[in-house]
Amino acid sequence: MTKFLPALSVLFAVVATAVPWGLPADATFILPLVVVMMVFCWRAIPGAALPPAGATALGLLADLMSGGPIGYWALMSLVASTVGGRAGSLGEGRGLGFHWLIWIVLVSVLACFGWLLASLYYFRWIDWWPIAFGALTSIVLFPVVLHGLLWIRYGRLGPERSPIYRGWA
């Protein structure tokens, strides 16, 4: 695996958020939160190289492509990168359930903070439902995204195991 693969996969997801998918207005936060989830997951996968500065730069690109406030998704990506790096690796006896629980707490805090930050930016209380719907959808999609990134990282859904060969010698 090249060291650029995590950043390239997140870059692909950032570009996918800018595509007009025709989603309803309630679903506007789903794709950007999937990008933030990918940053969190890449930081938790052992051996994957996605530094916090790279996550912040990709978040800034998401800000530019979405036309929203500059720094909004960059800050969310930086927080997710920091928490993902401190959550411990998936190979340290911590599996899907542990990281899923951390993601539930993290996305709940990010959704509340993001709603308050967006309300402050626009100087009025904005509708909370699209952010909450995006957070709930990202919670449901967490195992799918994590297994997809593990497949990208290892070429299969688990960590590398040392093979035991018998025979030809």
Backbone hydrogen bonds in HBPLUS format (Angstrom, degrees):
<---DONOR---> <-ACCEPTOR-->    atom                        ^
c    i                          cat <-CA-CA->   ^        H-A-AA   ^      H-
h    n   atom  resd res      DA  || num        DHA   H-A  angle D-A-AA Bond
n    s   type  num  typ     dist DA aas  dist angle  dist       angle   num
A0005-LEU N   A0002-THR O   3.39 MM   3  5.66 165.9  2.41 107.6 111.6     1
A0008-LEU N   A0004-PHE O   2.86 MM   4  6.03 156.0  1.92 155.9 164.0     2
A0009-SER N   A0005-LEU O   2.92 MM   4  6.06 156.4  1.98 151.5 156.8     3
A0010-VAL N   A0006-PRO O   3.06 MM   4  6.30 157.7  2.12 148.1 154.0     4
A0011-LEU N   A0007-ALA O   2.82 MM   4  5.97 152.5  1.89 144.2 152.9     5
A0012-PHE N   A0008-LEU O   2.90 MM   4  6.10 152.9  1.98 143.8 150.4     6
A0013-ALA N   A0009-SER O   3.10 MM   4  6.37 150.2  2.19 138.5 146.1     7
A0014-VAL N   A0010-VAL O   2.83 MM   4  6.15 149.3  1.93 148.8 157.9     8
A0015-VAL N   A0011-LEU O   2.96 MM   4  6.24 160.9  2.00 152.0 156.3     9
A0016-ALA N   A0012-PHE O   2.96 MM   4  6.18 146.8  2.07 139.3 149.2    10
A0017-THR N   A0013-ALA O   3.02 MM   4  6.32 132.8  2.25 139.1 150.6    11
A0017-THR N   A0014-VAL O   3.14 MM   3  5.20 132.2  2.38  95.2 107.9    12
A0018-ALA N   A0015-VAL O   3.12 MM   3  5.35 141.3  2.28 102.4 113.0    13
A0019-VAL N   A0016-ALA O   3.37 MM   3  5.34 154.9  2.44  98.3 105.4    14
A0021-TRP N   A0019-VAL O   2.94 MM   2  5.79 111.0  2.43 117.7 100.9    15
A0027-ALA N   A0024-PRO O   2.98 MM   3  5.55 158.0  2.03 116.8 123.8    16
A0030-ILE N   A0027-ALA O   3.40 MM   3  5.58 162.3  2.43 107.0 112.1    17
A0033-LEU N   A0029-PHE O   3.18 MM   4  6.09 151.4  2.26 138.8 146.7    18
A0034-VAL N   A0030-ILE O   2.97 MM   4  6.26 135.6  2.17 145.0 158.3    19
A0034-VAL N   A0031-LEU O   3.12 MM   3  4.98 127.0  2.42  93.2 107.3    20
A0035-VAL N   A0031-LEU O   3.12 MM   4  6.47 147.4  2.23 146.9 155.1    21
A0036-VAL N   A0032-PRO O   3.08 MM   4  6.45 155.8  2.14 144.2 150.2    22
A0037-MET N   A0033-LEU O   2.86 MM   4  6.03 149.0  1.96 137.7 146.8    23
A0038-MET N   A0034-VAL O   2.86 MM   4  6.10 148.6  1.96 143.9 152.0    24
A0039-VAL N   A0035-VAL O   3.07 MM   4  6.42 153.2  2.14 147.6 154.3    25
A0040-PHE N   A0036-VAL O   3.06 MM   4  6.38 159.4  2.11 147.1 152.3    26
A0041-CYS N   A0037-MET O   2.87 MM   4  6.13 164.1  1.89 153.8 157.8    27
A0042-TRP N   A0038-MET O   2.86 MM   4  6.01 166.6  1.88 153.4 156.9    28
A0043-ARG N   A0039-VAL O   3.16 MM   4  6.32 152.7  2.24 145.3 152.0    29
A0044-ALA N   A0040-PHE O   3.22 MM   4  6.50 131.8  2.47 137.7 150.3    30
A0044-ALA N   A0041-CYS O   2.98 MM   3  5.07 132.2  2.22  98.6 112.2    31
A0045-ILE N   A0041-CYS O   3.05 MM   4  6.29 127.7  2.33 148.1 162.1    32
A0090-LEU N   A0044-ALA O   3.02 MM  46  6.09 139.2  2.19 161.1 162.3    33
A0048-ALA N   A0045-ILE O   3.34 MM   3  5.84 165.2  2.36 131.1 132.3    34
A0054-GLY N   A0051-PRO O   3.03 MM   3  5.26 120.0  2.41 103.2 117.7    35
A0055-ALA N   A0051-PRO O   3.01 MM   4  6.38 154.0  2.08 152.8 161.0    36
A0056-THR N   A0052-PRO O   2.89 MM   4  6.11 153.4  1.96 146.3 153.4    37
A0057-ALA N   A0053-ALA O   2.94 MM   4  6.17 154.4  2.01 143.7 150.7    38
A0058-LEU N   A0054-GLY O   2.95 MM   4  6.18 155.6  2.01 145.9 152.3    39
A0059-GLY N   A0055-ALA O   2.91 MM   4  6.13 145.2  2.03 139.9 150.1    40
A0060-LEU N   A0056-THR O   2.85 MM   4  6.16 148.3  1.95 146.1 154.9    41
A0061-LEU N   A0057-ALA O   2.98 MM   4  6.29 150.8  2.07 143.0 150.9    42
A0062-ALA N   A0058-LEU O   2.98 MM   4  6.26 148.5  2.08 139.5 148.1    43
A0063-ASP N   A0059-GLY O   2.91 MM   4  6.26 146.8  2.02 142.8 152.2    44
A0064-LEU N   A0060-LEU O   2.93 MM   4  6.26 158.3  1.97 150.5 155.6    45
A0065-MET N   A0061-LEU O   2.89 MM   4  6.09 157.4  1.95 150.6 156.7    46
A0066-SER N   A0062-ALA O   2.94 MM   4  5.94 141.4  2.09 141.6 150.9    47
A0067-GLY N   A0063-ASP O   3.12 MM   4  6.12 133.5  2.35 141.5 151.5    48
A0072-TYR N   A0069-PRO O   3.34 MM   3  5.82 169.4  2.35 129.5 131.1    49
A0075-LEU N   A0071-GLY O   2.93 MM   4  5.81 154.7  2.00 136.4 141.4    50
A0076-MET N   A0072-TYR O   3.21 MM   4  6.51 158.5  2.26 142.0 148.1    51
A0077-SER N   A0073-TRP O   2.86 MM   4  5.96 155.3  1.92 142.3 148.8    52
A0078-LEU N   A0074-ALA O   2.93 MM   4  6.12 152.7  2.00 144.1 151.8    53
A0079-VAL N   A0075-LEU O   3.00 MM   4  6.22 161.2  2.04 151.5 155.7    54
A0080-ALA N   A0076-MET O   2.99 MM   4  6.18 163.2  2.02 146.9 151.9    55
A0081-SER N   A0077-SER O   2.83 MM   4  5.94 151.8  1.91 144.5 152.7    56
A0082-THR N   A0078-LEU O   2.98 MM   4  6.15 157.2  2.04 145.9 151.6    57
A0083-VAL N   A0079-VAL O   2.94 MM   4  6.17 168.9  1.96 155.4 158.3    58
A0084-GLY N   A0080-ALA O   2.83 MM   4  5.83 158.7  1.87 143.9 150.9    59
A0085-GLY N   A0081-SER O   2.97 MM   4  6.06 148.4  2.07 141.1 148.9    60
A0086-ARG N   A0082-THR O   3.10 MM   4  6.32 141.1  2.26 141.5 151.6    61
A0087-ALA N   A0083-VAL O   2.90 MM   4  5.93 123.0  2.23 144.5 158.8    62
A0092-GLU N   A0089-SER O   3.28 MM   3  5.52 169.3  2.29 109.3 112.4    63
A0099-HIS N   A0095-GLY O   3.32 MM   4  6.59 171.1  2.33 155.2 157.3    64
A0100-TRP N   A0096-LEU O   2.76 MM   4  5.82 148.8  1.86 153.4 163.5    65
A0101-LEU N   A0097-GLY O   2.97 MM   4  6.11 156.5  2.03 144.4 149.9    66
A0102-ILE N   A0098-PHE O   3.08 MM   4  6.40 157.0  2.14 145.1 151.4    67
A0103-TRP N   A0099-HIS O   2.88 MM   4  6.06 153.4  1.95 141.2 148.8    68
A0104-ILE N   A0100-TRP O   2.88 MM   4  6.17 152.1  1.95 148.6 156.1    69
A0105-VAL N   A0101-LEU O   3.11 MM   4  6.41 164.1  2.13 152.1 154.9    70
A0106-LEU N   A0102-ILE O   2.84 MM   4  6.00 167.0  1.86 152.5 157.0    71
A0107-VAL N   A0103-TRP O   2.77 MM   4  5.82 173.8  1.78 155.5 157.4    72
A0108-SER N   A0104-ILE O   3.11 MM   4  6.09 146.5  2.23 137.1 146.1    73
A0109-VAL N   A0105-VAL O   3.01 MM   4  6.27 161.0  2.05 152.2 156.8    74
A0110-LEU N   A0106-LEU O   2.79 MM   4  6.02 165.0  1.82 154.8 159.9    75
A0111-ALA N   A0107-VAL O   2.85 MM   4  5.83 150.7  1.93 137.1 144.7    76
A0112-CYS N   A0108-SER O   3.09 MM   4  6.30 163.4  2.12 146.1 150.2    77
A0113-PHE N   A0109-VAL O   2.85 MM   4  6.00 169.9  1.86 155.8 159.3    78
A0114-GLY N   A0110-LEU O   2.68 MM   4  5.63 155.3  1.74 142.1 150.4    79
A0115-TRP N   A0111-ALA O   2.91 MM   4  5.97 154.0  1.97 142.8 149.3    80
A0116-LEU N   A0112-CYS O   3.01 MM   4  6.26 163.1  2.04 149.8 154.2    81
A0117-LEU N   A0113-PHE O   2.82 MM   4  5.98 161.0  1.85 150.8 156.9    82
A0118-ALA N   A0114-GLY O   2.86 MM   4  5.95 160.5  1.89 146.0 151.4    83
A0119-SER N   A0115-TRP O   2.92 MM   4  6.05 153.4  1.99 143.8 151.6    84
A0120-LEU N   A0116-LEU O   2.91 MM   4  6.11 151.9  1.99 145.2 153.0    85
A0121-TYR N   A0117-LEU O   2.90 MM   4  6.13 150.3  1.99 143.7 152.3    86
A0122-TYR N   A0118-ALA O   3.03 MM   4  6.24 157.4  2.08 148.6 152.9    87
A0123-PHE N   A0119-SER O   2.96 MM   4  5.80 111.1  2.45 134.8 150.4    88
A0124-ARG N   A0119-SER O   3.19 MM   5  5.29 144.6  2.32 145.1 150.8    89
A0123-PHE N   A0120-LEU O   3.36 MM   3  4.97 151.7  2.45  92.6 100.7    90
A0132-ALA N   A0128-TRP O   3.04 MM   4  6.24 164.1  2.06 158.3 163.5    91
A0133-PHE N   A0129-TRP O   2.77 MM   4  5.88 162.1  1.80 159.9 164.7    92
A0134-GLY N   A0130-PRO O   2.98 MM   4  6.07 155.0  2.04 139.1 145.8    93
A0135-ALA N   A0131-ILE O   2.94 MM   4  6.17 153.8  2.01 145.9 153.2    94
A0136-LEU N   A0132-ALA O   2.90 MM   4  6.14 162.6  1.93 151.4 155.9    95
A0137-THR N   A0133-PHE O   2.93 MM   4  6.07 158.1  1.98 146.2 152.6    96
A0138-SER N   A0134-GLY O   2.93 MM   4  6.10 152.4  2.01 142.8 150.5    97
A0139-ILE N   A0135-ALA O   3.02 MM   4  6.28 143.4  2.15 143.5 153.2    98
A0140-VAL N   A0136-LEU O   3.13 MM   4  6.45 155.3  2.19 145.8 151.7    99
A0141-LEU N   A0137-THR O   2.90 MM   4  6.13 151.7  1.98 148.0 156.4   100
A0142-PHE N   A0138-SER O   3.06 MM   4  5.90 116.3  2.48 134.7 146.7   101
A0145-VAL N   A0141-LEU O   2.99 MM   4  6.22 167.2  2.01 167.1 171.0   102
A0146-LEU N   A0142-PHE O   2.89 MM   4  6.02 171.1  1.90 161.3 164.2   103
A0147-HIS N   A0143-PRO O   2.95 MM   4  5.99 164.9  1.97 144.8 149.2   104
A0148-GLY N   A0144-VAL O   2.96 MM   4  6.09 149.2  2.05 141.6 150.8   105
A0149-LEU N   A0145-VAL O   2.91 MM   4  6.18 156.0  1.96 153.2 159.1   106
A0150-LEU N   A0146-LEU O   2.89 MM   4  6.14 152.4  1.97 148.1 156.4   107
A0151-TRP N   A0147-HIS O   2.92 MM   4  6.07 149.6  2.01 141.0 149.1   108
A0152-ILE N   A0148-GLY O   2.97 MM   4  6.28 149.8  2.06 141.3 149.6   109
A0153-ARG N   A0149-LEU O   2.85 MM   4  6.05 155.5  1.91 145.5 152.4   110
A0154-TYR N   A0150-LEU O   2.85 MM   4  5.92 174.4  1.86 153.7 155.4   111
A0155-GLY N   A0151-TRP O   2.74 MM   4  4.74 138.5  1.91 127.0 137.4   112
